[in-house]
Amino acid sequence: MPPARKILLLNPPGKKSYLRDYYCPNVAKARYVWPPGDLLLQSGILSQIHFLKVIDAIASGLSPQKTLGEIERFQPDLIFFLTSSLSWEEDRDFLRQLKTGFHPVLIGSGDMLQFQGEKIFRENLFLDGILLDLISDSILKFLDHPGVTIPNLIYRNNHEIVSGPRIRPADPFEVPAAKYELFPISRYSLPFGNPGLWGSSYTSYGCPYSCYFCPVPEMGFRLRKVENIIEELHHLQSLKINNLVFRDSSLTNVLPHTLDLINRMKAENLYFNWICHSRPDTITPQFLQLMRQSGCFLIMFGIENGNEEVRKIHKMTISNEEIRALFQACRESKIKILAHFILGLPGESPDSVQDTINFAINSGCDYMSFNILFSRSATAIPTIDHIPLSGKQRIKILRRAHRKFYLRPRIMYHHLAGIKSLSQLWDNIRSGISLFRNKT
């Protein structure tokens, strides 16, 4: 048995509320932060042998100085950290300072590390490793067998860069339950739902689709064993977590698997107020009713654009009429809807931007989120003639879209009517202020 080491799972501090995990970085538009999935998935794996500490500096609101102080007190042998293309400049400065202090082994995860790993590795000598698969035990192998080629890991061996082959775990896969008790669970929240603690879980890994604008399909697609998910949900329940977000790219990619999970949750009295992501073309009205019965109260749909022709360019053939019918079925099942849209897709025009805003307003969704397209090396965004928008134009459109959607009397009354406590009212007010001030 190898010796137990001290391992730190680190979500570094930042000037903004960075959401760095699962290779899809973002900056929170309002007051919310969810548990970082990369760290959660690895926490169960690494805790089998080693001593773990978690510092989520974003959720805990720690400054770089306070974060460094906590790390120095723990004196970890290895740090598994998050970074992202949105926060890399800040993260790099912080990690260099960290490395200079007491020389821990630094292994990272993030979108640009995943897809530009060897280039970044060559340019940044303070890095010791890059984990390429979040459900692999490659860090354990690295600690147990230094000097050999390890799958799903890029690392240094005597100043030589070793790039292990990408070997995907079995399908279906299983991972040990995340060590949630090490995370600042009281700090996690989302701008809707019920009072209480928030947790998250993955029922699959990756995505079976190939949207141009998303890097997640590069991870492949694997389902997680239902028994393994149920074990984790029991652990979350034991920690008094009552709100749950399933972080899959789409919970409904394989309906029989989701149905099996829902039935097991019912059979074992695992009741959470839960939310999930879904593709609008993977779900049926009948299945919505089953989801609601098991605790689902909100679904986040990737609609991407309100113009059907633009959506077709990006391999989404569902019509606006079908989306409206789906949203109506959600309302009939008493499930709320958060519709995601992307600004800046190839093929877009000023008219299609307005189409998207109009569709969001008239679709019947409860929440709307506009996001700006960000090109990553793993995505194959097509080259199509379109009118590029400057950063100022995009921010102006974002703010106009949010104002037109959220400042309607019907929507304001709808959200106020759902508030159940003074603390929830205060959270909603602060989230609203944050949303309209946000310029990122």
C-alpha positions in Angstrom: 0.0 0.0 0.0 1.5 3.4 -1.0 1.9 6.1 1.7 -1.1 8.4 2.1 -0.4 11.9 0.8 -2.0 15.3 1.6 -4.0 16.4 -1.4 -5.7 19.8 -1.9 -8.6 20.2 -4.3 -8.5 23.9 -5.3 -10.9 26.2 -7.0 -8.7 29.3 -7.1 -9.7 32.8 -6.1 -10.8 35.3 -8.8 -11.8 38.8 -9.5 -15.1 37.5 -10.9 -17.4 34.7 -9.9 -15.8 32.2 -12.3 -17.6 28.9 -13.0 -14.7 26.9 -14.3 -15.7 23.2 -14.2 -16.7 20.6 -16.8 -14.8 22.3 -19.6 -17.6 24.9 -20.1 -16.4 28.0 -18.2 -18.7 30.9 -17.5 -19.0 33.9 -15.3 -22.0 33.9 -13.1 -24.5 36.5 -14.3 -26.2 36.8 -10.9 -25.6 35.6 -7.3 -25.1 31.9 -7.7 -22.3 29.3 -7.6 -22.6 25.6 -7.9 -20.3 22.8 -6.6 -17.3 22.4 -9.0 -17.9 19.1 -10.8 -14.2 18.4 -11.6 -13.3 18.5 -7.9 -16.4 16.5 -6.8 -15.7 13.7 -9.2 -12.1 13.4 -8.2 -12.8 13.8 -4.4 -14.3 10.3 -4.2 -11.5 8.8 -6.2 -8.6 10.4 -4.3 -10.1 10.0 -0.8 -9.8 6.2 -1.1 -6.1 6.4 -0.2 -5.1 10.0 0.5 -5.9 12.8 3.0 -8.0 15.5 1.3 -8.8 19.2 1.9 -11.0 21.3 -0.3 -10.6 25.1 -0.8 -13.3 26.6 -3.0 -12.1 30.2 -3.0 -14.9 31.3 -5.4 -17.7 30.0 -3.2 -16.1 31.0 0.0 -15.2 34.5 -1.3 -11.5 34.1 -0.4 -8.9 36.6 -1.5 -5.6 35.4 -3.1 -3.8 36.2 0.2 -6.3 34.3 2.4 -6.3 31.4 0.0 -2.5 31.2 0.1 -2.6 31.3 3.9 -5.0 28.4 4.1 -2.9 26.4 1.6 0.3 27.1 3.5 -1.3 25.8 6.7 -2.3 22.6 5.1 1.1 22.0 3.3 -0.3 19.7 0.6 2.0 17.3 -1.3 -0.2 17.7 -4.4 -2.8 20.2 -5.5 -5.5 19.4 -8.1 -6.7 22.7 -9.3 -9.3 24.2 -11.7 -8.6 26.8 -14.3 -10.4 28.0 -17.5 -9.9 30.1 -20.6 -11.8 32.9 -18.9 -9.6 33.1 -15.8 -6.2 31.7 -17.0 -4.3 35.0 -16.7 -5.3 35.4 -13.1 -4.9 31.7 -12.3 -1.5 31.5 -13.8 -0.2 34.4 -11.7 -1.7 32.8 -8.6 -0.3 29.3 -9.3 3.2 30.6 -10.0 3.1 32.4 -6.6 1.9 29.2 -5.0 4.6 27.1 -6.6 7.3 29.5 -5.5 6.1 29.3 -1.9 6.5 25.7 -1.1 6.7 23.7 -4.3 3.6 21.4 -4.3 2.9 19.2 -7.3 0.4 21.0 -9.4 -2.1 19.0 -11.6 -4.8 20.9 -13.3 -8.1 20.6 -15.1 -9.8 23.0 -17.4 -11.1 23.6 -21.0 -7.9 25.1 -22.4 -5.7 22.5 -20.5 -7.9 19.7 -22.0 -7.7 20.9 -25.6 -4.3 22.8 -25.7 -2.6 20.8 -23.0 0.9 20.1 -24.4 1.3 23.7 -25.7 0.4 25.2 -22.4 2.5 22.6 -20.6 5.6 23.6 -22.6 5.0 27.3 -21.9 4.4 27.0 -18.2 7.1 25.2 -16.4 5.4 25.4 -13.0 2.8 22.9 -14.1 3.4 19.3 -13.2 0.4 17.6 -14.8 -2.9 17.9 -16.7 -5.7 15.5 -16.0 -7.6 14.7 -19.3 -10.5 12.5 -17.9 -12.3 13.5 -14.8 -13.6 10.0 -14.0 -10.2 8.3 -14.3 -7.9 7.3 -11.4 -4.8 8.7 -13.2 -3.7 10.9 -10.3 -3.6 7.9 -8.0 -1.5 6.0 -10.6 0.8 9.1 -10.9 1.4 9.0 -7.1 1.9 5.3 -7.0 4.0 4.7 -10.1 5.9 7.9 -11.0 8.0 7.6 -14.2 5.7 5.3 -16.2 3.3 6.4 -18.9 -0.1 7.0 -17.4 -3.3 7.1 -19.4 -5.3 10.3 -19.4 -2.5 12.4 -18.0 0.1 14.8 -19.3 3.0 15.2 -16.9 6.8 15.8 -16.6 9.3 13.1 -16.0 12.9 14.4 -15.5 12.0 17.5 -17.5 10.5 15.4 -20.3 6.9 15.8 -21.2 5.0 12.5 -21.1 1.6 12.4 -22.7 -0.4 9.3 -21.8 -2.9 7.8 -24.2 -6.6 8.7 -23.8 -8.3 5.6 -22.5 -11.9 6.0 -21.6 -13.2 4.0 -18.7 -15.9 1.4 -19.0 -19.4 2.2 -20.1 -21.4 2.2 -17.8 -18.9 3.6 -15.4 -18.8 4.1 -11.6 -16.9 6.4 -9.3 -16.9 6.6 -5.5 -19.4 9.0 -4.0 -18.1 12.6 -3.8 -16.8 13.7 -0.4 -19.3 16.5 -0.1 -18.6 17.0 3.6 -15.3 18.5 2.6 -16.9 21.2 0.4 -18.4 24.5 1.7 -21.9 23.2 0.9 -23.7 26.1 2.8 -22.1 28.5 0.2 -23.6 26.9 -2.9 -26.9 28.4 -4.3 -28.9 28.9 -7.4 -31.2 31.8 -8.2 -34.3 29.7 -8.1 -35.8 26.9 -6.1 -36.3 26.2 -2.4 -34.4 27.2 0.7 -31.8 24.8 1.9 -28.6 23.2 0.8 -27.6 22.5 -2.8 -25.8 19.5 -4.1 -25.0 18.1 -7.6 -24.5 14.7 -9.2 -23.6 13.3 -12.7 -25.6 10.4 -14.2 -23.5 10.4 -17.3 -20.2 11.8 -18.6 -19.7 13.8 -21.8 -22.4 14.1 -24.5 -23.5 11.9 -27.5 -24.3 15.0 -29.7 -21.9 17.1 -31.7 -23.0 20.8 -31.4 -20.5 23.0 -33.1 -20.2 25.4 -30.2 -19.6 22.9 -27.4 -16.4 21.1 -26.4 -18.2 18.4 -24.2 -18.7 15.9 -27.1 -14.9 15.6 -27.3 -15.1 13.8 -23.9 -17.1 10.9 -25.5 -20.3 9.7 -23.8 -20.7 7.2 -21.0 -23.6 6.4 -18.7 -23.0 6.0 -14.9 -24.3 2.9 -13.2 -27.6 3.6 -11.5 -26.6 1.8 -8.4 -23.6 4.0 -8.1 -25.7 7.2 -8.5 -28.1 5.9 -5.8 -25.2 5.4 -3.4 -24.1 9.0 -3.9 -27.7 10.4 -3.5 -28.0 8.5 -0.1 -24.8 10.3 1.0 -26.2 13.7 -0.1 -29.4 13.0 1.8 -27.4 12.1 4.9 -25.8 15.6 4.8 -29.3 17.2 4.8 -28.9 18.4 1.2 -32.4 18.9 -0.1 -31.8 20.7 -3.5 -30.1 18.9 -6.3 -28.8 19.8 -9.8 -28.0 17.0 -12.2 -25.0 18.4 -14.1 -25.3 16.1 -17.2 -25.2 17.8 -20.6 -28.7 16.4 -20.9 -30.3 14.2 -18.3 -32.7 12.8 -20.9 -30.2 11.6 -23.5 -31.0 8.0 -22.7 -34.6 7.9 -21.4 -34.6 4.2 -20.2 -31.5 5.0 -18.0 -33.2 8.1 -16.6 -36.4 6.2 -15.9 -34.5 3.5 -14.0 -32.9 6.2 -11.9 -36.2 7.9 -11.2 -37.8 4.7 -10.2 -35.0 3.8 -7.9 -35.1 7.3 -6.3 -38.8 6.7 -5.5 -38.3 3.2 -4.2 -35.6 4.3 -1.8 -37.3 7.5 -0.6 -34.6 9.7 -2.1 -36.6 12.9 -2.5 -34.9 16.1 -3.6 -36.1 19.3 -5.2 -34.1 18.8 -8.4 -33.3 20.5 -11.7 -31.5 19.3 -14.8 -30.4 20.2 -18.3 -32.2 18.7 -21.3 -32.3 18.9 -25.1 -35.8 19.8 -26.2 -35.8 16.9 -28.8 -35.0 14.2 -26.2 -38.0 14.4 -23.9 -41.8 13.6 -24.1 -44.8 15.1 -22.2 -45.4 11.8 -20.5 -41.8 11.7 -19.2 -42.2 15.2 -17.8 -44.9 14.0 -15.5 -42.7 11.2 -14.1 -39.9 13.8 -13.6 -42.2 16.1 -11.7 -43.5 13.3 -9.4 -39.9 12.5 -8.4 -39.1 16.1 -7.4 -38.0 17.9 -10.7 -39.2 21.5 -10.6 -37.1 23.1 -13.3 -35.5 22.1 -16.6 -32.8 24.1 -18.4 -33.2 23.7 -22.1 -30.6 24.7 -24.7 -32.6 26.4 -27.3 -29.6 28.4 -28.6 -31.4 30.6 -31.1 -35.0 31.8 -31.8 -34.5 31.6 -35.5 -35.1 28.1 -37.0 -32.8 28.6 -39.9 -29.9 29.5 -37.6 -30.6 26.4 -35.5 -30.5 24.1 -38.5 -27.0 25.3 -39.3 -26.0 24.0 -35.9 -27.8 20.6 -36.3 -30.9 21.4 -34.3 -33.9 20.6 -36.4 -36.7 21.1 -33.8 -39.2 23.8 -34.8 -40.3 26.8 -32.7 -43.8 25.3 -32.7 -42.5 22.1 -31.2 -40.5 24.0 -28.5 -43.6 26.0 -27.5 -45.6 22.8 -27.3 -42.9 21.3 -25.1 -42.9 24.3 -22.8 -46.7 24.1 -22.5 -46.3 20.5 -21.5 -43.8 21.6 -18.8 -46.2 24.1 -17.4 -49.0 21.5 -17.3 -46.6 19.3 -15.4 -45.8 22.2 -13.0 -42.1 22.2 -14.1 -40.5 25.6 -14.7 -38.3 26.4 -17.7 -35.0 28.1 -18.1 -34.2 28.6 -21.8 -30.5 29.2 -22.8 -29.7 31.2 -25.9 -26.3 32.0 -27.6 -25.4 35.3 -29.0 -22.9 35.3 -31.9 -23.6 32.0 -33.7 -22.4 31.8 -37.3 -25.3 32.5 -39.6 -26.7 35.1 -37.2 -27.9 38.5 -38.3 -29.5 41.5 -36.5 -32.9 40.1 -37.5 -32.2 36.7 -36.0 -30.9 38.3 -32.8 -34.3 40.1 -32.5 -36.0 36.8 -33.4 -34.3 35.2 -30.5 -35.3 38.0 -28.0 -38.9 37.8 -29.3 -39.0 34.1 -29.1 -37.7 34.1 -25.5 -40.4 36.6 -24.5 -43.2 34.8 -26.2 -42.2 31.1 -25.6 -43.6 30.9 -22.1 -40.3 30.1 -20.4 -39.9 31.2 -16.7 -36.2 32.2 -17.0 -34.0 33.2 -19.8 -30.2 33.2 -20.1 -28.3 34.9 -23.0 -24.7 33.7 -23.4 -22.0 34.9 -25.7 -20.4 32.4 -28.1 -16.8 31.7 -27.1 -14.7 29.7 -29.6 -12.5 26.9 -28.1 -10.0 24.8 -29.9 -12.1 21.6 -29.5 -15.1 23.1 -31.3 -15.6 23.0 -35.0 -17.6 26.2 -35.5 -18.3 26.6 -39.2 -17.2 29.6 -41.2 -20.4 31.2 -42.4 -20.9 34.8 -43.5 -22.5 36.7 -40.7 -22.3 40.2 -39.2 -19.8 40.2 -36.4 -20.7 42.1 -33.2 -18.3 44.0 -31.1 -18.0 43.4 -27.4 -19.9 46.6 -26.6 -22.7 45.6 -29.0 -23.0 42.2 -27.4 -23.2 43.6 -23.9 -25.8 46.1 -25.1 -27.9 43.3 -26.6 -27.5 41.1 -23.5 -28.7 43.8 -21.2 -31.6 44.8 -23.5 -32.7 41.1 -23.8 -32.6 40.7 -20.0 -34.5 43.9 -19.4 -37.2 43.1 -21.9 -37.7 39.7 -20.5 -37.5 40.2 -16.8 -39.0 43.6 -16.4 -42.4 42.5 -17.7 -45.2 42.8 -15.1 -46.3 39.2 -15.6 -42.8 37.8 -15.1 -42.2 40.0 -12.1 -45.5 38.9 -10.5 -44.8 35.3 -11.3 -41.5 35.2 -9.5 -42.7 37.2 -6.6 -45.6 34.9 -6.1 -43.2 31.9 -5.8 -41.2 33.4 -2.9 -41.7 31.5 0.3 -39.6 33.4 2.8 -37.9 36.8 3.5 -34.5 35.2 2.9 -35.6 34.0 -0.5 -37.0 37.4 -1.3 -33.7 39.0 -0.3 -31.7 36.5 -2.4 -34.0 37.3 -5.4 -33.5 41.0 -5.0 -29.7 40.7 -4.8 -29.7 38.3 -7.8 -31.7 40.7 -9.8 -29.4 43.6 -9.0 -26.4 41.5 -9.9 -28.0 40.4 -13.2 -28.7 44.0 -14.4 -25.3 45.3 -13.3 -23.4 42.5 -14.9 -21.2 43.6 -17.8 -19.3 40.4 -18.5 
